[in-house]
Structure formats: structure tokens, C-alpha cells
Amino acid sequence: MVVRAEALLAPLVESPGEAAILLDVDGTLAPIVARPELASVPEETREELRRLIGRYALVGCISGRTGQDAARVVGVDGPVYVGVHGLELAPEAERWRGPLREFAESVGWPVEDKGLAIVFHYRNVEDEEATLAELRGVAEHARTLGLEAQFGRKVLEVRPPVPADKGTAVRALLEQRGLRRALYAGDDTTDLDAFRGLDELEVAVRIAVASDEGPPALREAADLVVESPDELAELLRRL
């Protein structure tokens, strides 16, 4: 993989002033933990991010968390933080805050309220099969109300029906700066949207941080596959 990685990364390394490094947070920069509020990016990875900020035209973190919370978890000043899978860049999503909150209250299930999305976590539940059956019902109910529902790594996320995702966020960030070269790394279903956001670029490197919980399609769509956030940090050292 080392030779292939160096060949793929070379166009970015050779012209960092023309390139972007875009990264998911949980499961990519920060290891997955039992409770999302406990997540943190290792200090060694933070050091690499600081180095990349001084070298590349753009370093961005595009997270399922709010941008503010992503910045807390990453703990580095300088990256552009975009939260809630790109919904923070979509003004039309704002009017859905109330309906999302009402839906969360109607379900009677512990929920993480991100404002522009609500998340039901089921990591470490006693009976995952029963929990999933119940959450599939929640997802179907959300869809009947015109909301979007998507499962990820031990989560169900309910979002507004607006045309915004990590792919639209990637394209917006790159277009704002006139960049045609970029790397994106992610670990979950919504990161497939970010991969597609690189489709029209001159140079695109898609990195999957693979796991047993992640979607097989992520491996298939990636140019490079690493098996953990630590392996990704090692790859970032080559940039």
C-alpha cells in the first residue's frame, strides 16, 4: 500500500497551495468511543493537523456533529469546520429545527439533538436486534412526515428533506477557494456523499477508514483503505 499511497498523494504533496485536505471526525480522526461526548482526537493527530494547516490551501473537518462540537473534539484552531453533514451550509434547513424537535419529543427515546438533525444511538444496548427493530419503525415514521432517516455506525439519524450533504459541503468549500485537488477521508455512510463530491476534480483521493461497522460500499469507492484512525494519522504524515 505504501507505494500506491505515495503515487496517489504525490499530486497533492507537490502542489499543496492548490489542494485541500478534508476529513471526517468521529471514526476518522477520533476513535469511536462508547459515548460521543467522550470522543477526542489524539494529540499526535492534532500535531499533524497543525502542520497540514500551515502547508495546504485548505484543511477542513466535515462532521455529523455540529461544527462547534466538531471543533471541540478536534481541538485544533485553523481548520474550517462544517457540521451536521453539511446542513450548516444550507439556510433552507433552518425552518426544520422545530419539526425535528417535535418529532424527537414524540418518539420517547433518548436522542442527541443537533438542531438541524436528531440522532438515536444504539451502541452498547442490551438487545441490539430488538432495538434495531424499534428504530426501523422510528425511521419509517420519520419518512411519513417528510423527514429523511439514515442508519450509520450504531446510529439512526433523522434530518430535514433538503438537498445538502457532505458532498454538497465538499463542493462548496472547494469552489469558494477555486481548488481542483483534494483528499477526503471518512468512515461511514454519509462519507460516500463526500467521496462523490470529489468526482469532477483534477486530482481526487478518497480514503476509507474501514471497520466492521462501516458500509462495504465505502471500501469499494475508496482509492485507499486504512483500518483505523491511527493508520490514517500515519498516512497524513506523508502529506
C-alpha positions as CSV (number, residue, x, y, z in Angstrom):
1,M,0.0,0.0,0.0
2,V,2.9,2.4,0.7
3,V,3.9,2.6,-3.0
4,R,0.3,3.1,-4.1
5,A,-0.3,5.7,-1.4
6,E,2.8,7.7,-2.4
7,A,1.7,7.7,-6.0
8,L,-1.8,8.8,-5.3
9,L,-0.7,11.5,-2.8
10,A,2.1,12.9,-5.0
11,P,0.0,15.5,-6.9
12,L,-1.2,16.9,-3.5
13,V,2.2,16.8,-1.9
14,E,3.8,18.5,-4.9
15,S,1.3,21.4,-5.0
16,P,-0.1,21.9,-1.5
17,G,-1.0,25.5,-2.2
18,E,-3.5,24.2,-4.8
19,A,-5.0,21.4,-2.7
20,A,-7.4,20.7,0.2
21,I,-7.3,18.1,2.9
22,L,-10.9,17.3,4.1
23,L,-11.6,15.0,6.9
24,D,-14.5,13.4,8.8
25,V,-14.1,13.5,12.6
26,D,-15.6,10.5,14.5
27,G,-14.2,7.2,13.5
28,T,-11.7,9.0,11.2
29,L,-9.7,11.5,13.2
30,A,-11.1,10.4,16.6
31,P,-11.5,6.8,17.6
32,I,-15.1,5.6,18.2
33,V,-16.0,5.5,21.9
34,A,-18.9,4.3,23.9
35,R,-20.4,7.7,24.3
36,P,-20.0,10.5,21.7
37,E,-19.3,13.2,24.3
38,L,-16.1,11.3,25.3
39,A,-14.5,11.3,21.8
40,S,-11.2,13.1,21.4
41,V,-8.6,13.4,18.7
42,P,-5.2,12.1,19.9
43,E,-2.5,14.8,20.4
44,E,-0.3,13.2,17.8
45,T,-3.0,13.6,15.2
46,R,-3.6,17.2,16.3
47,E,0.1,17.9,15.6
48,E,-0.3,16.6,12.1
49,L,-3.3,18.7,11.5
50,R,-1.4,21.8,12.7
51,R,1.3,21.0,10.2
52,L,-1.1,20.5,7.4
53,I,-2.9,23.8,8.1
54,G,0.4,25.6,7.6
55,R,1.1,23.8,4.3
56,Y,-2.2,23.3,2.4
57,A,-4.6,25.8,0.9
58,L,-7.5,24.4,2.9
59,V,-7.9,21.9,5.8
60,G,-11.5,21.2,6.7
61,C,-13.4,18.9,9.0
62,I,-16.9,17.9,7.8
63,S,-18.7,16.2,10.6
64,G,-22.0,14.7,11.6
65,R,-21.6,16.7,14.8
66,T,-22.3,20.5,14.9
67,G,-19.4,22.5,13.7
68,Q,-18.9,23.9,17.2
69,D,-18.8,20.4,18.7
70,A,-16.5,19.1,16.0
71,A,-14.1,21.9,16.8
72,R,-14.1,20.9,20.4
73,V,-13.4,17.2,19.7
74,V,-10.6,18.0,17.2
75,G,-9.1,20.7,19.5
76,V,-7.2,22.5,16.7
77,D,-7.7,26.1,15.5
78,G,-7.4,26.7,11.8
79,P,-9.5,24.0,10.0
80,V,-12.8,25.0,8.5
81,Y,-15.5,23.2,10.5
82,V,-18.7,22.2,8.8
83,G,-21.3,20.4,10.9
84,V,-24.4,18.2,10.6
85,H,-23.2,16.5,7.4
86,G,-23.2,19.9,5.5
87,L,-26.6,21.0,6.7
88,E,-25.0,24.0,8.4
89,L,-24.2,25.4,4.9
90,A,-27.9,25.1,3.9
91,P,-30.0,28.0,5.0
92,E,-33.2,26.2,4.0
93,A,-32.6,23.6,6.7
94,E,-33.2,26.2,9.5
95,R,-37.0,26.0,9.3
96,W,-36.9,22.3,10.2
97,R,-35.5,22.8,13.7
98,G,-38.9,23.0,15.2
99,P,-40.4,19.9,13.4
100,L,-37.3,17.9,14.2
101,R,-37.6,18.8,17.9
102,E,-41.3,17.9,17.9
103,F,-40.5,14.6,16.3
104,A,-37.8,13.8,18.9
105,E,-40.2,14.5,21.7
106,S,-42.9,12.4,20.1
107,V,-40.7,9.3,20.0
108,G,-39.9,9.0,23.6
109,W,-36.4,7.6,23.0
110,P,-33.1,9.1,24.2
111,V,-32.0,11.4,21.5
112,E,-29.0,13.6,20.6
113,D,-30.4,16.9,19.4
114,K,-28.0,18.6,16.9
115,G,-30.6,21.3,16.0
116,L,-30.6,20.5,12.3
117,A,-30.7,16.8,12.9
118,I,-31.6,14.3,15.6
119,V,-29.7,11.1,16.4
120,F,-30.7,7.9,18.1
121,H,-27.7,5.9,19.3
122,Y,-27.8,2.2,19.9
123,R,-24.2,1.3,20.7
124,N,-23.9,-1.0,23.7
125,V,-27.6,-1.7,24.1
126,E,-28.5,-5.0,25.7
127,D,-30.7,-6.3,22.8
128,E,-29.4,-4.8,19.6
129,E,-31.8,-6.8,17.4
130,A,-34.9,-5.6,19.3
131,T,-33.5,-2.0,19.4
132,L,-33.0,-2.0,15.6
133,A,-36.5,-3.3,15.0
134,E,-37.9,-0.4,17.1
135,L,-35.6,2.2,15.4
136,R,-36.7,0.9,11.9
137,G,-40.2,1.8,13.0
138,V,-39.0,5.3,14.1
139,A,-37.3,5.7,10.7
140,E,-40.4,4.8,8.8
141,H,-42.5,7.2,10.9
142,A,-40.0,10.0,10.2
143,R,-40.3,9.3,6.4
144,T,-44.1,9.5,6.5
145,L,-43.7,13.0,8.0
146,G,-41.4,14.1,5.1
147,L,-38.1,13.8,7.0
148,E,-35.1,11.8,5.9
149,A,-33.8,8.9,8.0
150,Q,-30.5,7.1,7.6
151,F,-28.7,4.5,9.6
152,G,-24.9,4.7,10.2
153,R,-22.4,3.2,12.7
154,K,-24.8,2.3,15.5
155,V,-26.9,5.3,14.9
156,L,-30.2,6.4,13.3
157,E,-30.1,10.0,12.1
158,V,-33.2,11.9,11.1
159,R,-32.7,15.1,9.0
160,P,-34.6,17.7,7.0
161,P,-35.5,16.9,3.4
162,V,-33.1,19.4,1.9
163,P,-30.5,18.9,-0.8
164,A,-27.5,19.1,1.5
165,D,-25.0,16.5,2.5
166,K,-21.2,16.1,2.9
167,G,-20.9,16.1,-0.9
168,T,-22.5,19.5,-1.3
169,A,-20.3,20.8,1.6
170,V,-17.2,19.5,-0.1
171,R,-18.1,21.1,-3.4
172,A,-18.9,24.4,-1.7
173,L,-15.7,24.6,0.2
174,L,-13.6,23.8,-2.9
175,E,-15.5,26.1,-5.2
176,Q,-15.2,29.0,-2.8
177,R,-11.4,28.7,-3.0
178,G,-11.1,27.7,-6.6
179,L,-9.4,24.4,-5.7
180,R,-9.3,21.4,-8.1
181,R,-7.3,19.0,-6.0
182,A,-8.4,17.4,-2.7
183,L,-8.3,14.4,-0.4
184,Y,-11.2,13.3,1.7
185,A,-11.1,10.6,4.5
186,G,-14.2,9.2,6.2
187,D,-15.6,6.0,7.8
188,D,-19.3,5.9,7.4
189,T,-22.3,6.0,5.1
190,T,-22.5,9.8,4.8
191,D,-18.9,9.9,3.7
192,L,-19.9,8.3,0.5
193,D,-21.6,11.6,-0.4
194,A,-18.3,13.4,0.3
195,F,-16.5,10.9,-2.0
196,R,-18.9,11.8,-4.8
197,G,-18.3,15.5,-4.1
198,L,-14.8,15.0,-5.5
199,D,-15.9,13.5,-8.8
200,E,-15.3,16.5,-11.0
201,L,-11.8,17.4,-9.7
202,E,-8.5,17.3,-11.4
203,V,-7.0,15.3,-8.6
204,A,-9.2,13.4,-6.0
205,V,-8.0,11.0,-3.3
206,R,-10.7,9.1,-1.4
207,I,-9.7,7.4,1.8
208,A,-11.9,4.9,3.7
209,V,-11.2,4.3,7.4
210,A,-12.7,0.8,7.3
211,S,-14.3,-1.1,10.1
212,D,-16.7,-4.0,10.6
213,E,-19.5,-1.4,11.4
214,G,-18.9,0.7,8.3
215,P,-20.6,0.2,4.9
216,P,-18.9,-2.2,2.5
217,A,-19.5,0.4,-0.3
218,L,-17.1,2.7,1.4
219,R,-14.2,0.3,0.8
220,E,-15.3,-0.2,-2.8
221,A,-15.5,3.5,-3.5
222,A,-12.1,4.4,-1.9
223,D,-8.8,4.9,-3.6
224,L,-7.0,3.9,-0.4
225,V,-8.2,2.0,2.6
226,V,-6.8,2.2,6.2
227,E,-8.0,0.2,9.1
228,S,-8.1,2.7,11.9
229,P,-7.7,6.4,12.8
230,D,-4.1,5.6,13.8
231,E,-3.4,4.3,10.3
232,L,-5.0,7.4,8.9
233,A,-2.7,9.6,11.0
234,E,0.3,7.7,9.7
235,L,-0.9,8.4,6.2
236,L,-1.4,12.1,6.9
237,R,2.3,12.3,7.8
238,R,3.1,11.6,4.1
239,L,1.3,14.8,3.0
